[in-house]
């Protein structure tokens, strides 16, 4: 970033979500069979400079709207997601970060994350990303076993993943990687061994997701036609419990239902989401949540990359919907997001957003069932047992 960063504000916390920017790079080398994200494969080179100019145009119009509304926001996190942002040239990332620094004050301690795949070609970009201002990388490892990587449709090997992890640790002060578990025929013992290796490789953060079968993915048809089976419910629960036990024993407790970190190394950007903070979303398929004096809005962009690009070039924005959120909708979203994190939610803020107080009879019932616990007079959080039935928990309180 070429502009001087703002002096560090108070570090974001449970009641100070921060302000984030999400930039979606929708292109991948190949589409993974389990993935339902907005990602696309292009067999011709992508005009990266053109897409970057469109992202900057979108960022500019949001910054101008905030200034016109008298809002003085300081960026506390930037997240390059996808798709595969590590297909971007480092110079493009630098241009985007430089533009951001001209549009908003950027906190001196801002977290700048880029998602990456651990192929050797993309790993070569790490030095350039660090020079551009990226200070955290999130690697899509998914497994440390070659046969499982092939099943998941990944293009890298386990050794390439280990090499990318080591390389990332030489260039970035913070690093995370993802793994997928509850895979076919996976036993708790198998997963425990993989977790122990993951902990030995990890610097400070791990994201550990159970394999889910989403509609409109190749895995959906294969699973429906009996081509593979997933662990049964009891095994899935055992795998989940083991995940928490192993990571807690190694000093990386869960701070969110699927995310584990050493204290102080939590993903600040994702916490902005879970704490129901404001964030701008730009790029094909990106979403945002922004609060103006007139109320809180939800934005959603055109998903198809080239259609998004044309829309931005013609209209200055790729948004296809911009909806005002009612107090009831805000309260529900606050519950859905906030109960995912171990710190839980502030009930005073819930009442302010939702326009009504929490139903204490329901809270007491859930406490009695061991699914929720109180923290002081104005906070509640889900227990580990509550995490296992989180959707039902939210439905009971919403």
Buried (B, 14 or more C-beta within 10 A) or exposed (E): BEBEBBEEBEEBEBEEBBBBBBBBBBBBEEBBBBBBBBBBEEEEEBEBEEBBBBBBBBBBBBBEBBEEEEBEBBBBBBBBBBBBBBBBBBBBBBBBBBBBBBBBBBBEBBBBBBBBBBBEEBBEBBEBBBEBBBBBBBBBBBBBBBEBBEBBBBBBBBEBBBBBBEBBBEBBEBBBBBBBBBBEEBEBEBBBBBBEBBBEBBBBBBBBBBBEBEEEBEBBEEBEEEEEEBBEEEBBEBBBBBBBEBBEEBEBBBBBBBBBBBEEBBBBBBBBBBBBBBBBBBBBBBBBBBBBEEEBBBBBBBBBBBBBBBBBEEEBBBBBEEEEBEBEBBBBBBBBBBBBBBBBBBBBBBBEBBEEEBEEEEBEEBBEBEBBBBEEEBBBBBBBEBBBBBEEBBEBBB
